[in-house]
Amino acid sequence: MADVLLSVQSLAKRFGAVQASNDFSLDVAPGELHALIGPNGAGKTTALNQLSGELAPDSGQIYFDGRCITRLPVHRRAQLGLARSYQITSVFDHLTVQENLSLAIQAHNGHSFRFWRKAGDDPVMRRAILPALMRVGLEERADISASNLSHGEKRQLEVGMALAGHPKMLLLDEPYAGMGPGGAVELTKLFQRLKADFTILLVEHDMRAVFALADRITVLVYGQAIASGTPEAIRANPAVRKAYLGDDVPGQG
C-alpha cells in the first residue's frame, strides 16, 4: 500500500436498526485532498468518527501509513500523524490566538517545558509560534482574544491547532458549517495552500468548496460508498445524480 496513506476496508457500524456504515471502503493517497460527501443521514460523520478512533467499527479494517489502526485509541492515532478538526469550533475563547496555538504546540512538545515557566518564554515555543500563525494566516491577529474572532477566523485557528503536531493527514469535519460567503472564500484559500503540504480528508456539504478543492471525491449513501473519482467523473455519474435528485446541497451526515 505504498501509494495509499489511509486505507479503509469494508467498515460496518450498526446502531439498532440503522446501518450507519455498510461495507464502507476508501483509499486516500499521500498528498491528496479527498472529499467525502453524501446526503443527510448518509453516515459521513459516523465514518469520520471511526477513522479518528472515537467510534469502534463492528467489523472491517483501517490502515494508516501501512499500519493497522482499527483498534487504536484517538491519542495513539494522533501520535502516528492522524489529526482531526470538528464541526463545532473548539478553541478557548478567553485566550488569545497565540495562546491557543501555544497550548496546542505544548501538548505535542510537553517534555520541553517547565511547569512553573511561561510557555511563551520557552525558546522552542518562540521558534514555533510564528510559523504556526503564518501557516493559517493569523499572524496579524496573534494578540486578539479568540472570542473576538469571526467564525471563519476561529476555523482557521482550529485548523492551526490541529496542525501543531505536524500530522501526516488531517481529517476535516464540516469546516464550512455556519460560514458566511466571505469566510468561506478565505477558508478555501487556506485549504488550497495546505494541500501542498498535507494529505486531507474533507467531509463537507458545501459543494462549491468541494469541487474547488478536491482531487478525488467519494460519495456516501446509506453508509456505503456508491462512487469515487475525480470531480468531473462524480458530476457525470448517473448514480450520484440519482442519489441527489431534489437535494442540490447535501446536508451533514
Steps between C-alpha positions, in 0.01 A plus 500: 500500500793733426275729293227515766527690829155412636325177405152422630379147432138388533406692815164414652325681785143448614292697750195284566314474170714770336796383290716814531801345321432228247807333348662845483838507323724794415859563390676836538835553328786703650474869409136471395203708609221245500142611567235277655150620415147369527139595575365555848529182708751339264736411784785742430561605860466139618769404250727782617450402864620151417805631314599728789449227762202652681274218388595134458371324186305176537718350227749602234855635507670842494863536392700821536849538357524123460392420856171355622341757733149350521512457879739780592365780725480862385827613664701219340365588155594862564853392595523313169406819314121491458344831615138616499294819517132501597169645379477719811799725561698396807727797571541666841310829469660659806853453361670688217570345163865461593415340835266250333770397257758491779289251694468279193876512437570429867271197491725350233828610661419476870835348588679825410308722748534577870186504714566841659629664185290702255466308176560819302842540661622164375732520195330198342168682519637827365641322197179308436227757555561740209508227233185353657325838478616562145394155380135586566522872421450630855832671568327841510246369752746338743411715802123508439276306736346202323158624612547800267580297192249451220359151450732449203805610699410257777498226239845611385622491860353156559675368190824658621462320834442169320816558297714572808609137517616497134256224401532286191126529437222737604136396539270802455141461619263753338737799530264721295203446734349836596744687278403821318612564140808705597619248756445214257722667241782551751469143628521366145818702444646352819424143397643563153828601668495206740449252214865547406621365836230275648280209402140598578170315529221759481148412614286782368155598372606823323526376142667817371784448744521127429526541124746787536734303727472125452737285298261208547151464645328202661121501524337335800135391497342293778844433644646361181732659242309497171763685292855630522693701245604841373260793542419480129418129520284548808304784336420274204424183697133395455484325839619817675252715310221261599606500866491883506178542302311786666784559748739744335692575820558181702476543876731367769510128569 
